[in-house]
Amino acid sequence: MSIELTTQQLQALDAGGETPPRVVDPRNHEAYVLIPVPEYEAVREILDEEKRQNAIRAVGLVNAARRMESEP
């Protein structure tokens, strides 16, 4: 889903300031960070890889614990 920025938002973005810019949802005051799509994709790849590595480690720990339990 894409949302187009308003003129006021574009002016704030062009003015610089906080980088990356943050926007706040007035309903719940939750903050979001605006980053270009290529940066988002790079961060997402890193996080996905970290999740995958954590899952592999968890399986390895379970397997190691099972081997230790089965040893005489």
Helices and strands as residue ranges (DSSP letters): H 7-14, E 22-24, E 31-33, H 37-70
